[in-house]
Amino acid sequence: TAAMYSFMASCKRNGCDEREWLSDIFDRVQGIKHKDLFKLLPSNWAKYRGQL
């Protein structure tokens, strides 16, 4: 879908490995608080990864 293409493009812009990011967020999304979902976006993921 268009949303996935957008996320993958965002990963590339932010220097994230797309597969690593996707695998990590799928593991974390179920247990994360709603207010912290922004931390899973590719633009924030590397910065907050160790804090999640």
mmCIF entry with sequence, helices, sheets and N, C-alpha, C, O atoms, coordinates in Angstrom:
data_MODEL
# 
_entry.id   MODEL 
# 
_entity.id                         1 
_entity.type                       polymer 
_entity.pdbx_number_of_molecules   1 
# 
_entity_poly.entity_id                      1 
_entity_poly.type                           'polypeptide(L)' 
_entity_poly.nstd_linkage                   no 
_entity_poly.nstd_monomer                   no 
_entity_poly.pdbx_seq_one_letter_code       TAAMYSFMASCKRNGCDEREWLSDIFDRVQGIKHKDLFKLLPSNWAKYRGQL 
_entity_poly.pdbx_seq_one_letter_code_can   TAAMYSFMASCKRNGCDEREWLSDIFDRVQGIKHKDLFKLLPSNWAKYRGQL 
_entity_poly.pdbx_strand_id                 A 
# 
loop_
_entity_poly_seq.entity_id 
_entity_poly_seq.num 
_entity_poly_seq.mon_id 
_entity_poly_seq.hetero 
1 1  THR n 
1 2  ALA n 
1 3  ALA n 
1 4  MET n 
1 5  TYR n 
1 6  SER n 
1 7  PHE n 
1 8  MET n 
1 9  ALA n 
1 10 SER n 
1 11 CYS n 
1 12 LYS n 
1 13 ARG n 
1 14 ASN n 
1 15 GLY n 
1 16 CYS n 
1 17 ASP n 
1 18 GLU n 
1 19 ARG n 
1 20 GLU n 
1 21 TRP n 
1 22 LEU n 
1 23 SER n 
1 24 ASP n 
1 25 ILE n 
1 26 PHE n 
1 27 ASP n 
1 28 ARG n 
1 29 VAL n 
1 30 GLN n 
1 31 GLY n 
1 32 ILE n 
1 33 LYS n 
1 34 HIS n 
1 35 LYS n 
1 36 ASP n 
1 37 LEU n 
1 38 PHE n 
1 39 LYS n 
1 40 LEU n 
1 41 LEU n 
1 42 PRO n 
1 43 SER n 
1 44 ASN n 
1 45 TRP n 
1 46 ALA n 
1 47 LYS n 
1 48 TYR n 
1 49 ARG n 
1 50 GLY n 
1 51 GLN n 
1 52 LEU n 
# 
_struct_asym.id          A 
_struct_asym.entity_id   1 
# 
loop_
_struct_conf.conf_type_id 
_struct_conf.id 
_struct_conf.pdbx_PDB_helix_id 
_struct_conf.beg_label_comp_id 
_struct_conf.beg_label_asym_id 
_struct_conf.beg_label_seq_id 
_struct_conf.pdbx_beg_PDB_ins_code 
_struct_conf.end_label_comp_id 
_struct_conf.end_label_asym_id 
_struct_conf.end_label_seq_id 
_struct_conf.pdbx_end_PDB_ins_code 
_struct_conf.beg_auth_comp_id 
_struct_conf.beg_auth_asym_id 
_struct_conf.beg_auth_seq_id 
_struct_conf.end_auth_comp_id 
_struct_conf.end_auth_asym_id 
_struct_conf.end_auth_seq_id 
_struct_conf.pdbx_PDB_helix_class 
_struct_conf.details 
_struct_conf.pdbx_PDB_helix_length 
HELX_P HELX_P1 AA1 ALA A 2  ? ARG A 13 ? ALA A 2  ARG A 13 1 ? 12 
HELX_P HELX_P2 AA2 GLU A 18 ? ARG A 28 ? GLU A 18 ARG A 28 1 ? 11 
HELX_P HELX_P3 AA3 HIS A 34 ? LEU A 40 ? HIS A 34 LEU A 40 5 ? 7  
HELX_P HELX_P4 AA4 PRO A 42 ? TYR A 48 ? PRO A 42 TYR A 48 1 ? 7  
HELX_P HELX_P5 AA5 ARG A 49 ? GLN A 51 ? ARG A 49 GLN A 51 5 ? 3  
# 
_struct_conf_type.id          HELX_P 
_struct_conf_type.criteria    ? 
_struct_conf_type.reference   ? 
# 
loop_
_atom_site.group_PDB 
_atom_site.id 
_atom_site.type_symbol 
_atom_site.label_atom_id 
_atom_site.label_alt_id 
_atom_site.label_comp_id 
_atom_site.label_asym_id 
_atom_site.label_entity_id 
_atom_site.label_seq_id 
_atom_site.pdbx_PDB_ins_code 
_atom_site.Cartn_x 
_atom_site.Cartn_y 
_atom_site.Cartn_z 
_atom_site.occupancy 
_atom_site.B_iso_or_equiv 
_atom_site.pdbx_formal_charge 
_atom_site.auth_seq_id 
_atom_site.auth_comp_id 
_atom_site.auth_asym_id 
_atom_site.auth_atom_id 
_atom_site.pdbx_PDB_model_num 
ATOM 1   N N  . THR A 1 1  ? 0.823  -1.185 0.000  1.00 0.00 ? 1  THR A N  1 
ATOM 2   C CA . THR A 1 1  ? 0.000  0.000  0.000  1.00 0.00 ? 1  THR A CA 1 
ATOM 3   C C  . THR A 1 1  ? 0.870  1.253  0.000  1.00 0.00 ? 1  THR A C  1 
ATOM 4   O O  . THR A 1 1  ? 2.084  1.180  0.187  1.00 0.00 ? 1  THR A O  1 
ATOM 5   N N  . ALA A 1 2  ? 0.244  2.381  -0.208 1.00 0.00 ? 2  ALA A N  1 
ATOM 6   C CA . ALA A 1 2  ? 0.963  3.652  -0.246 1.00 0.00 ? 2  ALA A CA 1 
ATOM 7   C C  . ALA A 1 2  ? 1.595  3.976  1.107  1.00 0.00 ? 2  ALA A C  1 
ATOM 8   O O  . ALA A 1 2  ? 2.680  4.556  1.162  1.00 0.00 ? 2  ALA A O  1 
ATOM 9   N N  . ALA A 1 3  ? 0.931  3.607  2.187  1.00 0.00 ? 3  ALA A N  1 
ATOM 10  C CA . ALA A 1 3  ? 1.476  3.889  3.519  1.00 0.00 ? 3  ALA A CA 1 
ATOM 11  C C  . ALA A 1 3  ? 2.794  3.158  3.734  1.00 0.00 ? 3  ALA A C  1 
ATOM 12  O O  . ALA A 1 3  ? 3.738  3.727  4.282  1.00 0.00 ? 3  ALA A O  1 
ATOM 13  N N  . MET A 1 4  ? 2.864  1.908  3.309  1.00 0.00 ? 4  MET A N  1 
ATOM 14  C CA . MET A 1 4  ? 4.099  1.137  3.472  1.00 0.00 ? 4  MET A CA 1 
ATOM 15  C C  . MET A 1 4  ? 5.229  1.728  2.632  1.00 0.00 ? 4  MET A C  1 
ATOM 16  O O  . MET A 1 4  ? 6.367  1.804  3.095  1.00 0.00 ? 4  MET A O  1 
ATOM 17  N N  . TYR A 1 5  ? 4.929  2.144  1.414  1.00 0.00 ? 5  TYR A N  1 
ATOM 18  C CA . TYR A 1 5  ? 5.942  2.789  0.582  1.00 0.00 ? 5  TYR A CA 1 
ATOM 19  C C  . TYR A 1 5  ? 6.446  4.062  1.247  1.00 0.00 ? 5  TYR A C  1 
ATOM 20  O O  . TYR A 1 5  ? 7.636  4.372  1.192  1.00 0.00 ? 5  TYR A O  1 
ATOM 21  N N  . SER A 1 6  ? 5.549  4.785  1.864  1.00 0.00 ? 6  SER A N  1 
ATOM 22  C CA . SER A 1 6  ? 5.925  6.010  2.561  1.00 0.00 ? 6  SER A CA 1 
ATOM 23  C C  . SER A 1 6  ? 6.852  5.702  3.744  1.00 0.00 ? 6  SER A C  1 
ATOM 24  O O  . SER A 1 6  ? 7.855  6.386  3.947  1.00 0.00 ? 6  SER A O  1 
ATOM 25  N N  . PHE A 1 7  ? 6.514  4.680  4.514  1.00 0.00 ? 7  PHE A N  1 
ATOM 26  C CA . PHE A 1 7  ? 7.370  4.286  5.640  1.00 0.00 ? 7  PHE A CA 1 
ATOM 27  C C  . PHE A 1 7  ? 8.745  3.832  5.156  1.00 0.00 ? 7  PHE A C  1 
ATOM 28  O O  . PHE A 1 7  ? 9.759  4.184  5.758  1.00 0.00 ? 7  PHE A O  1 
ATOM 29  N N  . MET A 1 8  ? 8.788  3.065  4.088  1.00 0.00 ? 8  MET A N  1 
ATOM 30  C CA . MET A 1 8  ? 10.065 2.581  3.561  1.00 0.00 ? 8  MET A CA 1 
ATOM 31  C C  . MET A 1 8  ? 10.918 3.747  3.048  1.00 0.00 ? 8  MET A C  1 
ATOM 32  O O  . MET A 1 8  ? 12.131 3.774  3.261  1.00 0.00 ? 8  MET A O  1 
ATOM 33  N N  . ALA A 1 9  ? 10.289 4.694  2.384  1.00 0.00 ? 9  ALA A N  1 
ATOM 34  C CA . ALA A 1 9  ? 11.016 5.879  1.913  1.00 0.00 ? 9  ALA A CA 1 
ATOM 35  C C  . ALA A 1 9  ? 11.536 6.686  3.095  1.00 0.00 ? 9  ALA A C  1 
ATOM 36  O O  . ALA A 1 9  ? 12.644 7.220  3.045  1.00 0.00 ? 9  ALA A O  1 
ATOM 37  N N  . SER A 1 10 ? 10.747 6.777  4.152  1.00 0.00 ? 10 SER A N  1 
ATOM 38  C CA . SER A 1 10 ? 11.163 7.496  5.348  1.00 0.00 ? 10 SER A CA 1 
ATOM 39  C C  . SER A 1 10 ? 12.350 6.792  6.009  1.00 0.00 ? 10 SER A C  1 
ATOM 40  O O  . SER A 1 10 ? 13.259 7.451  6.514  1.00 0.00 ? 10 SER A O  1 
ATOM 41  N N  . CYS A 1 11 ? 12.343 5.467  6.007  1.00 0.00 ? 11 CYS A N  1 
ATOM 42  C CA . CYS A 1 11 ? 13.486 4.717  6.540  1.00 0.00 ? 11 CYS A CA 1 
ATOM 43  C C  . CYS A 1 11 ? 14.749 5.074  5.775  1.00 0.00 ? 11 CYS A C  1 
ATOM 44  O O  . CYS A 1 11 ? 15.787 5.352  6.375  1.00 0.00 ? 11 CYS A O  1 
ATOM 45  N N  . LYS A 1 12 ? 14.661 5.067  4.470  1.00 0.00 ? 12 LYS A N  1 
ATOM 46  C CA . LYS A 1 12 ? 15.835 5.380  3.642  1.00 0.00 ? 12 LYS A CA 1 
ATOM 47  C C  . LYS A 1 12 ? 16.333 6.795  3.909  1.00 0.00 ? 12 LYS A C  1 
ATOM 48  O O  . LYS A 1 12 ? 17.539 7.020  4.012  1.00 0.00 ? 12 LYS A O  1 
ATOM 49  N N  . ARG A 1 13 ? 15.409 7.751  4.023  1.00 0.00 ? 13 ARG A N  1 
ATOM 50  C CA . ARG A 1 13 ? 15.793 9.146  4.288  1.00 0.00 ? 13 ARG A CA 1 
ATOM 51  C C  . ARG A 1 13 ? 16.483 9.294  5.634  1.00 0.00 ? 13 ARG A C  1 
ATOM 52  O O  . ARG A 1 13 ? 17.349 10.152 5.807  1.00 0.00 ? 13 ARG A O  1 
ATOM 53  N N  . ASN A 1 14 ? 16.094 8.452  6.588  1.00 0.00 ? 14 ASN A N  1 
ATOM 54  C CA . ASN A 1 14 ? 16.623 8.569  7.943  1.00 0.00 ? 14 ASN A CA 1 
ATOM 55  C C  . ASN A 1 14 ? 17.725 7.561  8.257  1.00 0.00 ? 14 ASN A C  1 
ATOM 56  O O  . ASN A 1 14 ? 18.166 7.452  9.402  1.00 0.00 ? 14 ASN A O  1 
ATOM 57  N N  . GLY A 1 15 ? 18.166 6.833  7.247  1.00 0.00 ? 15 GLY A N  1 
ATOM 58  C CA . GLY A 1 15 ? 19.281 5.911  7.424  1.00 0.00 ? 15 GLY A CA 1 
ATOM 59  C C  . GLY A 1 15 ? 18.951 4.642  8.188  1.00 0.00 ? 15 GLY A C  1 
ATOM 60  O O  . GLY A 1 15 ? 19.847 3.998  8.731  1.00 0.00 ? 15 GLY A O  1 
ATOM 61  N N  . CYS A 1 16 ? 17.681 4.275  8.237  1.00 0.00 ? 16 CYS A N  1 
ATOM 62  C CA . CYS A 1 16 ? 17.255 3.041  8.915  1.00 0.00 ? 16 CYS A CA 1 
ATOM 63  C C  . CYS A 1 16 ? 17.239 1.887  7.921  1.00 0.00 ? 16 CYS A C  1 
ATOM 64  O O  . CYS A 1 16 ? 16.897 2.068  6.753  1.00 0.00 ? 16 CYS A O  1 
ATOM 65  N N  . ASP A 1 17 ? 17.606 0.718  8.387  1.00 0.00 ? 17 ASP A N  1 
ATOM 66  C CA . ASP A 1 17 ? 17.424 -0.477 7.589  1.00 0.00 ? 17 ASP A CA 1 
ATOM 67  C C  . ASP A 1 17 ? 15.941 -0.827 7.636  1.00 0.00 ? 17 ASP A C  1 
ATOM 68  O O  . ASP A 1 17 ? 15.382 -1.032 8.714  1.00 0.00 ? 17 ASP A O  1 
ATOM 69  N N  . GLU A 1 18 ? 15.306 -0.896 6.473  1.00 0.00 ? 18 GLU A N  1 
ATOM 70  C CA . GLU A 1 18 ? 13.854 -1.067 6.414  1.00 0.00 ? 18 GLU A CA 1 
ATOM 71  C C  . GLU A 1 18 ? 13.391 -2.354 7.080  1.00 0.00 ? 18 GLU A C  1 
ATOM 72  O O  . GLU A 1 18 ? 12.406 -2.348 7.819  1.00 0.00 ? 18 GLU A O  1 
ATOM 73  N N  . ARG A 1 19 ? 14.077 -3.439 6.831  1.00 0.00 ? 19 ARG A N  1 
ATOM 74  C CA . ARG A 1 19 ? 13.669 -4.730 7.421  1.00 0.00 ? 19 ARG A CA 1 
ATOM 75  C C  . ARG A 1 19 ? 13.868 -4.745 8.930  1.00 0.00 ? 19 ARG A C  1 
ATOM 76  O O  . ARG A 1 19 ? 13.027 -5.259 9.668  1.00 0.00 ? 19 ARG A O  1 
ATOM 77  N N  . GLU A 1 20 ? 14.975 -4.183 9.383  1.00 0.00 ? 20 GLU A N  1 
ATOM 78  C CA . GLU A 1 20 ? 15.240 -4.122 10.821 1.00 0.00 ? 20 GLU A CA 1 
ATOM 79  C C  . GLU A 1 20 ? 14.187 -3.268 11.524 1.00 0.00 ? 20 GLU A C  1 
ATOM 80  O O  . GLU A 1 20 ? 13.672 -3.644 12.577 1.00 0.00 ? 20 GLU A O  1 
ATOM 81  N N  . TRP A 1 21 ? 13.872 -2.115 10.933 1.00 0.00 ? 21 TRP A N  1 
ATOM 82  C CA . TRP A 1 21 ? 12.862 -1.227 11.505 1.00 0.00 ? 21 TRP A CA 1 
ATOM 83  C C  . TRP A 1 21 ? 11.511 -1.922 11.586 1.00 0.00 ? 21 TRP A C  1 
ATOM 84  O O  . TRP A 1 21 ? 10.865 -1.907 12.633 1.00 0.00 ? 21 TRP A O  1 
ATOM 85  N N  . LEU A 1 22 ? 11.081 -2.531 10.485 1.00 0.00 ? 22 LEU A N  1 
ATOM 86  C CA . LEU A 1 22 ? 9.782  -3.173 10.432 1.00 0.00 ? 22 LEU A CA 1 
ATOM 87  C C  . LEU A 1 22 ? 9.690  -4.320 11.430 1.00 0.00 ? 22 LEU A C  1 
ATOM 88  O O  . LEU A 1 22 ? 8.690  -4.451 12.136 1.00 0.00 ? 22 LEU A O  1 
ATOM 89  N N  . SER A 1 23 ? 10.709 -5.134 11.491 1.00 0.00 ? 23 SER A N  1 
ATOM 90  C CA . SER A 1 23 ? 10.728 -6.249 12.446 1.00 0.00 ? 23 SER A CA 1 
ATOM 91  C C  . SER A 1 23 ? 10.658 -5.734 13.878 1.00 0.00 ? 23 SER A C  1 
ATOM 92  O O  . SER A 1 23 ? 9.925  -6.281 14.702 1.00 0.00 ? 23 SER A O  1 
ATOM 93  N N  . ASP A 1 24 ? 11.411 -4.694 14.173 1.00 0.00 ? 24 ASP A N  1 
ATOM 94  C CA . ASP A 1 24 ? 11.446 -4.137 15.520 1.00 0.00 ? 24 ASP A CA 1 
ATOM 95  C C  . ASP A 1 24 ? 10.106 -3.528 15.914 1.00 0.00 ? 24 ASP A C  1 
ATOM 96  O O  . ASP A 1 24 ? 9.624  -3.763 17.022 1.00 0.00 ? 24 ASP A O  1 
ATOM 97  N N  . ILE A 1 25 ? 9.503  -2.755 15.031 1.00 0.00 ? 25 ILE A N  1 
ATOM 98  C CA . ILE A 1 25 ? 8.243  -2.120 15.427 1.00 0.00 ? 25 ILE A CA 1 
ATOM 99  C C  . ILE A 1 25 ? 7.118  -3.136 15.573 1.00 0.00 ? 25 ILE A C  1 
ATOM 100 O O  . ILE A 1 25 ? 6.236  -2.962 16.413 1.00 0.00 ? 25 ILE A O  1 
ATOM 101 N N  . PHE A 1 26 ? 7.137  -4.199 14.762 1.00 0.00 ? 26 PHE A N  1 
ATOM 102 C CA . PHE A 1 26 ? 6.115  -5.235 14.931 1.00 0.00 ? 26 PHE A CA 1 
ATOM 103 C C  . PHE A 1 26 ? 6.244  -5.913 16.294 1.00 0.00 ? 26 PHE A C  1 
ATOM 104 O O  . PHE A 1 26 ? 5.240  -6.283 16.903 1.00 0.00 ? 26 PHE A O  1 
ATOM 105 N N  . ASP A 1 27 ? 7.475  -6.074 16.769 1.00 0.00 ? 27 ASP A N  1 
ATOM 106 C CA . ASP A 1 27 ? 7.693  -6.659 18.092 1.00 0.00 ? 27 ASP A CA 1 
ATOM 107 C C  . ASP A 1 27 ? 7.254  -5.722 19.208 1.00 0.00 ? 27 ASP A C  1 
ATOM 108 O O  . ASP A 1 27 ? 6.776  -6.181 20.245 1.00 0.00 ? 27 ASP A O  1 
ATOM 109 N N  . ARG A 1 28 ? 7.407  -4.434 19.015 1.00 0.00 ? 28 ARG A N  1 
ATOM 110 C CA . ARG A 1 28 ? 7.155  -3.463 20.084 1.00 0.00 ? 28 ARG A CA 1 
ATOM 111 C C  . ARG A 1 28 ? 5.758  -2.853 20.109 1.00 0.00 ? 28 ARG A C  1 
ATOM 112 O O  . ARG A 1 28 ? 5.292  -2.437 21.170 1.00 0.00 ? 28 ARG A O  1 
ATOM 113 N N  . VAL A 1 29 ? 5.087  -2.793 18.977 1.00 0.00 ? 29 VAL A N  1 
ATOM 114 C CA . VAL A 1 29 ? 3.853  -2.009 18.868 1.00 0.00 ? 29 VAL A CA 1 
ATOM 115 C C  . VAL A 1 29 ? 2.751  -2.495 19.825 1.00 0.00 ? 29 VAL A C  1 
ATOM 116 O O  . VAL A 1 29 ? 1.943  -1.685 20.277 1.00 0.00 ? 29 VAL A O  1 
ATOM 117 N N  . GLN A 1 30 ? 2.702  -3.750 20.133 1.00 0.00 ? 30 GLN A N  1 
ATOM 118 C CA . GLN A 1 30 ? 1.645  -4.256 21.010 1.00 0.00 ? 30 GLN A CA 1 
ATOM 119 C C  . GLN A 1 30 ? 1.798  -3.793 22.453 1.00 0.00 ? 30 GLN A C  1 
ATOM 120 O O  . GLN A 1 30 ? 0.807  -3.621 23.162 1.00 0.00 ? 30 GLN A O  1 
ATOM 121 N N  . GLY A 1 31 ? 3.034  -3.590 22.886 1.00 0.00 ? 31 GLY A N  1 
ATOM 122 C CA . GLY A 1 31 ? 3.242  -3.237 24.283 1.00 0.00 ? 31 GLY A CA 1 
ATOM 123 C C  . GLY A 1 31 ? 3.541  -1.775 24.535 1.00 0.00 ? 31 GLY A C  1 
ATOM 124 O O  . GLY A 1 31 ? 3.793  -1.391 25.677 1.00 0.00 ? 31 GLY A O  1 
ATOM 125 N N  . ILE A 1 32 ? 3.521  -0.959 23.515 1.00 0.00 ? 32 ILE A N  1 
ATOM 126 C CA . ILE A 1 32 ? 3.883  0.446  23.689 1.00 0.00 ? 32 ILE A CA 1 
ATOM 127 C C  . ILE A 1 32 ? 2.669  1.289  24.075 1.00 0.00 ? 32 ILE A C  1 
ATOM 128 O O  . ILE A 1 32 ? 1.551  1.022  23.634 1.00 0.00 ? 32 ILE A O  1 
ATOM 129 N N  . LYS A 1 33 ? 2.896  2.291  24.887 1.00 0.00 ? 33 LYS A N  1 
ATOM 130 C CA . LYS A 1 33 ? 1.815  3.196  25.273 1.00 0.00 ? 33 LYS A CA 1 
ATOM 131 C C  . LYS A 1 33 ? 1.445  4.078  24.091 1.00 0.00 ? 33 LYS A C  1 
ATOM 132 O O  . LYS A 1 33 ? 2.289  4.417  23.262 1.00 0.00 ? 33 LYS A O  1 
ATOM 133 N N  . HIS A 1 34 ? 0.176  4.441  24.028 1.00 0.00 ? 34 HIS A N  1 
ATOM 134 C CA . HIS A 1 34 ? -0.327 5.254  22.926 1.00 0.00 ? 34 HIS A CA 1 
ATOM 135 C C  . HIS A 1 34 ? 0.471  6.543  22.766 1.00 0.00 ? 34 HIS A C  1 
ATOM 136 O O  . HIS A 1 34 ? 0.768  6.953  21.644 1.00 0.00 ? 34 HIS A O  1 
ATOM 137 N N  . LYS A 1 35 ? 0.813  7.174  23.862 1.00 0.00 ? 35 LYS A N  1 
ATOM 138 C CA . LYS A 1 35 ? 1.538  8.449  23.809 1.00 0.00 ? 35 LYS A CA 1 
ATOM 139 C C  . LYS A 1 35 ? 2.965  8.291  23.279 1.00 0.00 ? 35 LYS A C  1 
ATOM 140 O O  . LYS A 1 35 ? 3.596  9.284  22.918 1.00 0.00 ? 35 LYS A O  1 
ATOM 141 N N  . ASP A 1 36 ? 3.482  7.064  23.228 1.00 0.00 ? 36 ASP A N  1 
ATOM 142 C CA . ASP A 1 36 ? 4.840  6.823  22.758 1.00 0.00 ? 36 ASP A CA 1 
ATOM 143 C C  . ASP A 1 36 ? 4.910  6.269  21.333 1.00 0.00 ? 36 ASP A C  1 
ATOM 144 O O  . ASP A 1 36 ? 6.000  5.955  20.856 1.00 0.00 ? 36 ASP A O  1 
ATOM 145 N N  . LEU A 1 37 ? 3.785  6.145  20.653 1.00 0.00 ? 37 LEU A N  1 
ATOM 146 C CA . LEU A 1 37 ? 3.779  5.591  19.295 1.00 0.00 ? 37 LEU A CA 1 
ATOM 147 C C  . LEU A 1 37 ? 4.655  6.386  18.336 1.00 0.00 ? 37 LEU A C  1 
ATOM 148 O O  . LEU A 1 37 ? 5.238  5.809  17.417 1.00 0.00 ? 37 LEU A O  1 
ATOM 149 N N  . PHE A 1 38 ? 4.759  7.685  18.527 1.00 0.00 ? 38 PHE A N  1 
ATOM 150 C CA . PHE A 1 38 ? 5.583  8.516  17.644 1.00 0.00 ? 38 PHE A CA 1 
ATOM 151 C C  . PHE A 1 38 ? 7.040  8.061  17.647 1.00 0.00 ? 38 PHE A C  1 
ATOM 152 O O  . PHE A 1 38 ? 7.767  8.312  16.686 1.00 0.00 ? 38 PHE A O  1 
ATOM 153 N N  . LYS A 1 39 ? 7.470  7.401  18.706 1.00 0.00 ? 39 LYS A N  1 
ATOM 154 C CA . LYS A 1 39 ? 8.845  6.929  18.807 1.00 0.00 ? 39 LYS A CA 1 
ATOM 155 C C  . LYS A 1 39 ? 9.145  5.798  17.822 1.00 0.00 ? 39 LYS A C  1 
ATOM 156 O O  . LYS A 1 39 ? 10.309 5.510  17.543 1.00 0.00 ? 39 LYS A O  1 
ATOM 157 N N  . LEU A 1 40 ? 8.105  5.162  17.300 1.00 0.00 ? 40 LEU A N  1 
ATOM 158 C CA . LEU A 1 40 ? 8.298  4.070  16.350 1.00 0.00 ? 40 LEU A CA 1 
ATOM 159 C C  . LEU A 1 40 ? 8.408  4.545  14.908 1.00 0.00 ? 40 LEU A C  1 
ATOM 160 O O  . LEU A 1 40 ? 8.732  3.751  14.026 1.00 0.00 ? 40 LEU A O  1 
ATOM 161 N N  . LEU A 1 41 ? 8.146  5.811  14.653 1.00 0.00 ? 41 LEU A N  1 
ATOM 162 C CA . LEU A 1 41 ? 8.277  6.342  13.294 1.00 0.00 ? 41 LEU A CA 1 
ATOM 163 C C  . LEU A 1 41 ? 9.743  6.293  12.872 1.00 0.00 ? 41 LEU A C  1 
ATOM 164 O O  . LEU A 1 41 ? 10.631 6.490  13.701 1.00 0.00 ? 41 LEU A O  1 
ATOM 165 N N  . PRO A 1 42 ? 10.001 6.034  11.606 1.00 0.00 ? 42 PRO A N  1 
ATOM 166 C CA . PRO A 1 42 ? 11.395 5.938  11.157 1.00 0.00 ? 42 PRO A CA 1 
ATOM 167 C C  . PRO A 1 42 ? 12.243 7.155  11.518 1.00 0.00 ? 42 PRO A C  1 
ATOM 168 O O  . PRO A 1 42 ? 13.435 7.010  11.789 1.00 0.00 ? 42 PRO A O  1 
ATOM 169 N N  . SER A 1 43 ? 11.666 8.325  11.526 1.00 0.00 ? 43 SER A N  1 
ATOM 170 C CA . SER A 1 43 ? 12.431 9.534  11.844 1.00 0.00 ? 43 SER A CA 1 
ATOM 171 C C  . SER A 1 43 ? 12.844 9.600  13.316 1.00 0.00 ? 43 SER A C  1 
ATOM 172 O O  . SER A 1 43 ? 13.774 10.330 13.661 1.00 0.00 ? 43 SER A O  1 
ATOM 173 N N  . ASN A 1 44 ? 12.173 8.855  14.179 1.00 0.00 ? 44 ASN A N  1 
ATOM 174 C CA . ASN A 1 44 ? 12.477 8.862  15.614 1.00 0.00 ? 44 ASN A CA 1 
ATOM 175 C C  . ASN A 1 44 ? 13.042 7.545  16.121 1.00 0.00 ? 44 ASN A C  1 
ATOM 176 O O  . ASN A 1 44 ? 13.617 7.500  17.209 1.00 0.00 ? 44 ASN A O  1 
ATOM 177 N N  . TRP A 1 45 ? 12.893 6.506  15.377 1.00 0.00 ? 45 TRP A N  1 
ATOM 178 C CA . TRP A 1 45 ? 13.181 5.145  15.821 1.00 0.00 ? 45 TRP A CA 1 
ATOM 179 C C  . TRP A 1 45 ? 14.593 4.970  16.367 1.00 0.00 ? 45 TRP A C  1 
ATOM 180 O O  . TRP A 1 45 ? 14.757 4.438  17.465 1.00 0.00 ? 45 TRP A O  1 
ATOM 181 N N  . ALA A 1 46 ? 15.603 5.397  15.641 1.00 0.00 ? 46 ALA A N  1 
ATOM 182 C CA . ALA A 1 46 ? 16.985 5.201  16.089 1.00 0.00 ? 46 ALA A CA 1 
ATOM 183 C C  . ALA A 1 46 ? 17.258 5.944  17.392 1.00 0.00 ? 46 ALA A C  1 
ATOM 184 O O  . ALA A 1 46 ? 17.978 5.446  18.257 1.00 0.00 ? 46 ALA A O  1 
ATOM 185 N N  . LYS A 1 47 ? 16.690 7.119  17.529 1.00 0.00 ? 47 LYS A N  1 
ATOM 186 C CA . LYS A 1 47 ? 16.900 7.938  18.727 1.00 0.00 ? 47 LYS A CA 1 
ATOM 187 C C  . LYS A 1 47 ? 16.301 7.288  19.972 1.00 0.00 ? 47 LYS A C  1 
ATOM 188 O O  . LYS A 1 47 ? 16.920 7.297  21.036 1.00 0.00 ? 47 LYS A O  1 
ATOM 189 N N  . TYR A 1 48 ? 15.096 6.724  19.843 1.00 0.00 ? 48 TYR A N  1 
ATOM 190 C CA . TYR A 1 48 ? 14.371 6.202  20.995 1.00 0.00 ? 48 TYR A CA 1 
ATOM 191 C C  . TYR A 1 48 ? 14.468 4.692  21.147 1.00 0.00 ? 48 TYR A C  1 
ATOM 192 O O  . TYR A 1 48 ? 13.946 4.138  22.115 1.00 0.00 ? 48 TYR A O  1 
ATOM 193 N N  . ARG A 1 49 ? 15.113 4.028  20.227 1.00 0.00 ? 49 ARG A N  1 
ATOM 194 C CA . ARG A 1 49 ? 15.116 2.563  20.207 1.00 0.00 ? 49 ARG A CA 1 
ATOM 195 C C  . ARG A 1 49 ? 15.548 1.946  21.539 1.00 0.00 ? 49 ARG A C  1 
ATOM 196 O O  . ARG A 1 49 ? 14.920 0.994  22.003 1.00 0.00 ? 49 ARG A O  1 
ATOM 197 N N  . GLY A 1 50 ? 16.579 2.456  22.144 1.00 0.00 ? 50 GLY A N  1 
ATOM 198 C CA . GLY A 1 50 ? 17.064 1.914  23.406 1.00 0.00 ? 50 GLY A CA 1 
ATOM 199 C C  . GLY A 1 50 ? 16.177 2.237  24.594 1.00 0.00 ? 50 GLY A C  1 
ATOM 200 O O  . GLY A 1 50 ? 16.337 1.644  25.660 1.00 0.00 ? 50 GLY A O  1 
ATOM 201 N N  . GLN A 1 51 ? 15.250 3.160  24.433 1.00 0.00 ? 51 GLN A N  1 
ATOM 202 C CA . GLN A 1 51 ? 14.378 3.583  25.521 1.00 0.00 ? 51 GLN A CA 1 
ATOM 203 C C  . GLN A 1 51 ? 13.031 2.881  25.516 1.00 0.00 ? 51 GLN A C  1 
ATOM 204 O O  . GLN A 1 51 ? 12.250 3.038  26.455 1.00 0.00 ? 51 GLN A O  1 
ATOM 205 N N  . LEU A 1 52 ? 12.747 2.112  24.476 1.00 0.00 ? 52 LEU A N  1 
ATOM 206 C CA . LEU A 1 52 ? 11.428 1.478  24.359 1.00 0.00 ? 52 LEU A CA 1 
ATOM 207 C C  . LEU A 1 52 ? 11.402 0.136  25.044 1.00 0.00 ? 52 LEU A C  1 
ATOM 208 O O  . LEU A 1 52 ? 10.372 -0.537 25.045 1.00 0.00 ? 52 LEU A O  1 
# 
